[in-house]
Amino acid sequence: MSRTTLHIQAGIFRFFQVIGSYCDRYLSTPLPPPPSFTRRISSAVGSTPGPFDLLFYAPPSYQKPKTKSDSDPNSNQHPKTKHPLLIDFHGGGYTIGRACDDARWFAAVLEHNPDCLIVSVDYRLAPSYPFPVGIEDCVSAVLYLWENAEEFGIDVDKTSFSGFSSGGNFTFTVAMRLCELLKERRDIVRRGTLRSLISFYPALDWTISKEQRKVSNVNSKPLPVPPGMGGLYEGSYLHPRPEDLRHPLLSPGLASGEILKEALPHHLVIITCWADPLLAEAETFRARLKEVGKRVEGYTVPGVEHGWDKWPSWRKGNQKRDEAYEVAALSLGESWA
C-alpha cells in the first residue's frame, strides 16, 4: 500500500473517530472534564524534532502556573503543593486519536485521587511520524515534566503512566526507552521515580499475525477498523518495516526478563477485554510479569470487545467501563501511597 493511500485512509478514519469522540465527550452524560490548560513542547529525543501538545487535567484545588501572557487570577508563579503525576498515552493504532480521548478515565482518576495532576500526551501520529517517533515524543514529555516539576507542582517520585490499546503498548515501551535513555545520558539531572503502569487492552506482540490473533480467542470480534483499511495501522507505523519485530520497543511482550525487571515498576495494572483479539498476548504477558516478580492487578472485563469504553454511551452510562476505571484508579492511588 502506497504512503499516499495510507495518508488518505488515515485522514478518513480520523474524521469518523473525531465524530465518535465528540459524541462521547459532549453528548454522553455525565460529561467528562475538559483540559485545564495546554502546553506545547518540542521533542528532545530521537532524530525527528517537532512540536506536540500536552493536555493538563488538574484537580479544582490546583494552582495553575502563570505564564507571561496569563491573566488568570487563579494562576501562580509556582504551585505550592506537589502533586502525584499520571502521564497518559491515548490509543488509536498509532495512527488516529487525540490526547482528549481518555477524558472519562481522567475523571475517574481525579474522583479517587483528588490531588493528582494528569498530563495527556498528544504525540505525533503515523503515517507522517512512524515508529519510533510516538515513543520518543512520550519520553520527551516525561523528561520535560520532570525538568519543570517545580513550575507545575509535580512530585516526580510519584510518576505513573496509563494508556489504551496502542497507548497501552506505550506504557511499557516508553518506560523501556526511558530506562535506556537515563543510562545513556548522564546530563539528565532531574530524574523521577516510575511508581506504576496502568495498561488497558494493550497490543504487545507485532510478530503475531491478524489471523493468529483472531483464532487465539474463540470469542474474538474484529478490531474497530473500517472495511478496506485492514493494513492501515501496520503500514503506517512500521515504515520502513523493521527487520526485527521482536524488538522490545515494538513488542514489549517479548522483552527479556532482565528488561522487564529493570525498566518496569513493581506495581502494574492490566485490564483486558473478553472478545479482544489481543486478549491472549496480554494475558501471556501478565503471567510473565508475575514470574519476574511484578505485582500485576486488573482483570478481563466480561462480554466486551476491544475499545468498548470509548463508544458513546449517550444517557445510558457504561457500568462495566466505570467499574474497570474504578479498579484501575484505586490501584493507581495505592502505588502512590
N, C-alpha and C positions, 0 to 999 in steps of 0.2 A: 504494500500500500504506500503511495507517494506521501511525502510530507505535506504537500498541498491538500490532499484528501483528508489527512489527519487533522489539519488545522480547520478545515471546513466542518468535519464531523464534530470536533471539539466545540466549535462555536455553536452548532445546532444543539448539542447536548447541554451546553452551559445555559442556553436560553431557556430550555424546559426546566433545568434544575433550579434556576433563579425563580421561576414561577412557583415551583413546588415549595421552595424555601420561603418565599414571600407568604404563601398561604399558611404555612406552618407558623411563622413568626408574627403575622399580623391578622390572620383570620381564624386562628385556633386559640381558644381560651383554656387556661389563663395565659395572657400574653407574656412571653419571656422578656427579660430586660434588654434594653439597647446598650451599646458600649458607653462607658462613662467618658472616655476620651480616646484619642488615637495618636500614635507616634509613627513617623516614617523614618526608617533607618536604612543603611546600606549594608549589603553583605560584606563581611570581613573575613570569610573563609572560602577557600577554593579559588578558581580561576575565572569565575563568571560574575564580575561585580555588577551591582544594580540595586535599586531601591525596592523596598516592600514595606507593608504596614504592620504594625502591632496594634491590636484592639484590646483596650484595658476594660475589664469589668470589675468594678470596685464596690465594696460594701458602703452603705449610707454614711458611715462614720469616717470614711476615708478622706483625707485631706489631699486634694489634687495638687501636684507640684505646679508651681507657677512658671510660665514661660514669659519671654519678653513681650509678647503680644497679648497676654492673658489679662482680661479684665474681670474674670470671675472672682467675686468677693470671698468665695469659699476656697480659693486656691492659696497655697502657702509655698514659701521658697523650698522647704523640705518637710515632708510629713514627719510628725514626731513619733508615731507608732511604727514598729516594724511588723510587717505582715507576712505570714506564710505565702509562698508563691506557687501557683499552679500555671504551667505553660501548656497550652492546648494546641494540637495539630489536627485540623479538620480532615475529613475524608473526601472521597471523590475520585479514586483511581489515579491519583497523582496528576489528574488532568482537568477536573472540574472542582467546584466547591469554593466556598469562601470562609473567611475566619469567623463570620457571624453565624454559621450554620449550627453550631453547637450551643446556642444561647440557652436552650432549655436545660441542658446539662449544667451550665454555669449557674442557673437559678437554683438547681438542686444543691450544688456545691456551696453556694452562699447561704442557703437556708440552714444547712447543717454545720457550716464553718464560717460564721458571720464576720470573722476578722481576716478572711482570705482575700488576696489580690489575684485575679485571674488575667492572664495575658494570652490572647489567641493570635497565632502567627498566620498572617496572610501570605504564605510563602509562594514563590513564583512557580507556575504550573507548566507541565509538559502539554503539547509537544514543543513549545517555544523553549522551555527550560527542562530538558530531560535529566535523568539520573546523572550525577548526584546533587543537582542544584537545590532541589527541595530540602534535602537533608542539610546541606551546607547553610541554607537560609535559616533553618531552625536552630542549628548550632550557633550561628551568628546572633540570633535573638537571645539565646541563653547567655552568651558572653556579654552582650550589651546590657541585659538586665542585671547581671551580677556586677558589672563595672559601674552601673549607675544606681546601685541599690540604695544609696543614701537619698538620692533625688526622689525615688519612688517609694521609699519607706518599706524596703524589702528585707526580710530575714533570709539571707542567702543560704543559711544552713537548714532551711526548711523549704527546699525546692522539690517540686514533683512535676511529672509530665502526665498528660492524658491525650487520647486520640481515638479516632474511629476509622475502622477499615484500613485504608492506606495510611491514614494518620495513626492508626493503631500500630502499623508497621513502624512508623516513625518514632513512636515512644521507645522502641528498642534500638533502632538504628541510630537515632540521634544520640542516645545515651552511649552507644558504642563509639561513634565518631567523636563525641565529646571527650571520652576517656582517652582515645588515641591522641587527640589534639593537646590535651593537658600534659601528656607525657612528652610530646614533640616540642611544645613551645613553653619554655621557661619564662618568657616575657609576660605571660598571662598571670598577673599578680592576684587579682581578685577572683577567688575560687569559692564556689558554694558546695553544698552537700546535697546530693540527689537522694531524697528520702523514699520515694515511691513512684511506681508507674501504674497508670490505670488504662488498660487497653481493651477497647470494645471491638469485637469480631475482627481481629487483625488478619491481614494477609502476611504469611510468614515464610513461604517457600516458593520461589519462582521456578524451581525445577519440576513442579507438578503441573501437568497439562490440564486444560479445562475439562477434558473427558475424564481424567483420573480424579479430579476434584468432584465431578458430578457423581461418579459411581462410589466415591468414598463415603457418601451419606445417602442412605436409601430414602430419606425424607427431603432430599435436596430440591430447592427451587432455584431457577436461574438467577444470576446476579442482575441487578437492575441496569441493563444496557439495552438501548433501543435496537430493533431489528436492523441487521446490516452493519452494525458498529461493534461487532464482537472483538475485533482486533484493535480497537481504539486505545485502550489502556496500555496494552503491551507495546504496541507500535510507537506510541507517544513517549512512554517513559524510558524504554530500553533502546536508545538511539545515540550512537551506534550500539548495536546489540553486544553486550559484554560477553567475553569468551567464557567466563566462569559465573554461571547463575547461582552457584553455591556461595558466592562471596557474602560474608555476614552483613554487609550494608545493603544487600538486596534480599537475602534470605536469612534473617536473624534466627529463624527456627532451626537452621543448620549450623549455627555458630558453635565453636568448640566450647567444652565445659569451662576451660580456662577463661575465655572471653566472657561467658555468662557470669562467672563468679566475680570477675574484676570490674566489668563495666556496668552491671545492673545492680540496683539497690536490693536490699534484702526483702522489702515489702512490695509485693506485686498483686494486682487485681486483673483478672482476665474474664470478661463477660462474652459468652458466645451465643450463637443462635441455633435453635433446633433444626431448622430447614436450610442451613447455610452450607454451600459447597466448601467453605473454608473451615468448617467445624472440626474435621479430623486433624488437620495440621495444627490448629490451635490447641486442641486437647492433648495431642502428642507433645507439643511444646510445654504445656502446663506440667505434664509428667516429668519432662526433662529438667525443668526449673526446680521442681521439688527434689529431684535426685541430686542436684548440685547444692542443695541446702537452702533454697529460697523459700520464703513464706508466700504462698500463692493462694489468694482468695478469689471469690467470684463463682459463677455457675453458668449453666446453659439455660437460657430463657426458653421455656417450653412453647411450642406451637408458632414460633415466629421465624421470619426469613431475614436475610441479610439487609441491614439498614432499616429494619422495621420501625425504629424510633424516630426516623426523620420524615415520615409521611405526615401530612396534615391530619390532625385529629378532630378539627372543627370544634364542635361543642361537646363531643363525646368523651374527650380525655383519652388517656392511654395508661391504664393501670400497670401493665407489665413494664412499660418504659419507666414510669415513676418508681416502681419497686426496684428495678435494676439500678437506676440512678441513685436511689437512697442507699442501697448496699454499698455502691462504689464510693459515694460521698462520705459515708460514715467511716469506711475503711481508710479513706484518704486522711480524715481527721485524726485517726489513730496513729497514722505514720508520723504525724507532726507533734504528737503529744510528748 
